[in-house]
Amino acid sequence: MEKKYSFWERITNDTPSFFKKVQILGAGLVAISVSLTGVGIIPVTVTGIIAAVGTTMGAIAQLAVKQSEPYTTASEK
């Protein structure tokens, strides 16, 4: 049976490596959108969408929790 995590437990527990990479990608998208706001050619709505996608990716990836291996005995192997 899977454990139900509270919101605070999800934020403070260890994150799987794939979702850590998603967090980095999301932060990169936000950084790119912030740097592109200074360029006059790119519309503000495009940079706003990129920032929103990056922020959402980072927030959802933070809530992923690494599952522990189920306890198995030698006789079950």
C-alpha positions in Angstrom: 0.0 0.0 0.0 1.4 3.4 -0.9 1.9 6.0 1.7 -0.1 9.3 1.4 2.2 12.2 1.7 1.2 15.6 3.1 2.1 18.8 1.2 4.9 19.6 3.5 6.3 16.0 3.3 6.3 16.2 -0.5 8.3 19.5 -0.5 10.9 18.3 2.0 11.4 14.7 0.9 14.1 13.7 -1.6 13.3 14.3 -5.3 14.0 11.7 -8.0 16.9 12.5 -10.3 14.7 12.8 -13.4 12.6 15.5 -11.7 15.7 17.3 -10.5 16.6 17.6 -14.2 13.1 18.9 -14.9 13.6 21.5 -12.2 16.8 22.7 -13.8 15.1 22.9 -17.2 12.3 24.9 -15.7 14.6 27.3 -14.0 16.5 27.6 -17.3 13.3 28.5 -19.2 12.5 31.2 -16.6 16.1 32.6 -17.0 15.8 32.6 -20.8 12.4 34.4 -20.6 13.8 37.0 -18.3 16.8 37.7 -20.5 14.5 37.9 -23.6 12.3 40.6 -22.1 15.0 43.1 -22.9 14.9 42.2 -26.6 12.4 44.5 -28.3 11.7 42.0 -31.2 10.1 39.3 -29.0 6.6 40.0 -27.7 6.1 40.1 -24.0 3.3 37.5 -24.2 5.8 35.0 -25.6 8.3 35.6 -22.8 5.4 35.4 -20.3 4.3 32.0 -21.6 7.9 30.7 -21.4 8.2 31.9 -17.8 4.9 30.4 -16.9 5.8 27.0 -18.4 9.2 27.0 -16.7 7.7 27.9 -13.3 5.0 25.2 -13.6 7.6 22.6 -14.5 9.7 23.5 -11.5 6.8 23.5 -9.1 5.3 20.2 -10.2 8.8 18.5 -10.3 9.4 19.7 -6.7 6.3 17.7 -5.5 7.6 14.4 -6.9 8.8 12.1 -4.1 11.3 9.3 -4.4 9.7 6.0 -3.5 11.6 3.7 -1.2 12.2 0.1 -2.1 9.7 -2.3 -0.5 11.1 -4.4 2.2 11.8 -7.9 1.0 13.2 -10.9 2.9 15.6 -13.4 1.5 12.9 -16.0 1.2 10.8 -13.8 -1.1 13.6 -13.5 -3.7 
